[in-house]
């Protein structure tokens, strides 16, 4: 199991469009992946779960992955977040 803290950079946070990109990317990996904000943890492959966290610009979240490609999953998702989801 591996984890990494990332800070949301895009102006609108993880609203519907960037959350969709995030979930699509998460689903390309075999590992189980979670997003954790404060005391809540949700499945990173679930749109409703990710949206329910209410993640906005400047928030730091923790990405957690467990599986064969966990490092690649965290690297790919962190890169997507760091580039602002192309917005």
N, C-alpha and C positions, 0 to 999 in steps of 0.2 A: 504494500500500500504506500502510495506517494501523495504528497500534498504540496500545494503552492499557493501563496497569497498573490492576488492580482488586484489592481485598482482600475475601476471602470473609467475610461478616458472620454468616450463619446458624450456629446452634449445631452442626449436624452436618456442615457442609461440603457437598461435592458428592457425596452418596450417591445411591442410585438415583432417588428421587423428584425432588429438585431437579435432578439431572443430566438427567432426562427432560424437565423443563420447559425447561432450558437448550438442549437439543438441538432440541426442538420450535421454540423461538424462533429458533435459528440457522438452521433449515431454512426459515424464512419469508423469508430474504434470498437474493438471487442470488449475492452475493459468496462467494468462498472464505474460510472463517474457520478460524483455528487457535487453540488454547489452548497456551500455553507456560508450563511450570513448570521452573525451573532450566534444565537442558540438554535437556529433552524437549519436543517439539512434536507435538501430535496434532490431527486434524481435529475441529473443534468440532461437526460434524454426526454424529459417531460416538459412540454411547453407550459402547461398550467402550473406545474411545480416551480419552474424558473420565474414565471410572471408573478406568482404569489409572493415572491420575496421582495418585490418592490424595489429593485436595485436601481439606483440613480447615479448620476455622474459624481465621481469622487469617492464613492464607497469602495471599501476593500472587502473582497470576498475570498473565500478559500475554495480552491478546486481540489478535489480528492479523487484519485483513480486507483483501481485495484484490478490487476489482470496482466496478461502477457504484453500488452502495448501501453502500459500505464504512463511511461515516460513520454512516449510519442503523443499520447492523448493530451497530457498536460502542456507539452510544448506547443502543440497545434492550437489548443484552445487559448492559451496565454497569448500567442501571436495574434489570433483573431481579435482578442480584446485590446491588445496593445495598438493595433492598427485602427481602432475605432470602428470596426465592422464595415469599413469602406464608406462611412458616412462623412 
